[in-house]
């Protein structure tokens, strides 16, 4: 699908200027980054409205720009009820998680787990987060490389390495300040770039927007898939549940989001920033879902224009590069690049911060200068950038499913039960370290057994068991519920000591919160 004639100099110029702006921001912020607190938490001094765009851009990612239109182009709107209910976990984050982390004066989310359950919980939480983001960044880097492969005519591995090195450069240099300021620029570019597309799409159909809606409705492209109450299908109900847990996990356990909470300079700024970030996110999801549906109608009328080997995630970039005027297309692709980079830079910085604070500083050297931890943080940023590139290359050579399916199944697997461990800490008094540890081990074994049963080997040798195995999407739901129920049940065998209500649990649960005096 790589075609060198898709590269037009006005598009390349626009994208070049955008990339130059990102590098300039990274270089500027690097001059003001002189400590670990500055590198990982932006000196806790950022305005809320700027962080709001960063939160939105980080959550949206190139999965919205590419995978969501790809999913609605190929199937229907089965993912959209889950995205529309984003406000539910957002409310929990606004009233519980964000105030909790801001009040705790911590550096990473996993410090909380150590205070609540012990050092094992901090180690497990940090490792689960790192695996989650290793896969997430790899998937996103692969997704954003698709249109650049089409445009440049370069081989996919070359594109992946080039873009990976670029996003790493300004992130390593400028830290969280560079991440947030570039996310502001990228969030605006993402929104404007997306808004350009629907008018152009509608303008190339005789009936315009109404034709898109009518023909998509007739083809059931606004449907939500199966609504059956069964466990062995990818129904709308399991997708809703999976995404509610995923969104809760982002808000509650994800260091890249906790960094945003802690970077804002006051509680009022944090509340305003969170509300604005949430208000921006849902309409952007809905809009890009509609883009995929509009592309379906468009190519029904122009079937010969789309190369037959185009992947679902490649349809939107191909339309941009062939149907949107030169220069304007460059701006839209810049929005796509922004969507990816805003997530990648956040993950790189948060991963480096997690390793620096939860492993290096906690277990090896807690007495060095802030400048020393800054240097260590940059070294780990280099390491995670390299890992991100390797994972993206692996996905390129091995992928067979759509990216929406890949991310929906992979993310819960690599962070089995992490959200539930936090919820046990926040919501219960009697669950202590031993009960939580046994439940966590049981959850990891449950996920490992599930993965084994979901293989061809199990289908051949254990067909009777595999018949009753739920659809793979349920792996994002059932292990979380299992850990919560098991942890609480085990607390009757190994109750928390000392007794609930003691100073040991002060400000560690919603029941023992103490307002600052």
Beta strands, then each sheet from edge to edge (+ up, - down):
end
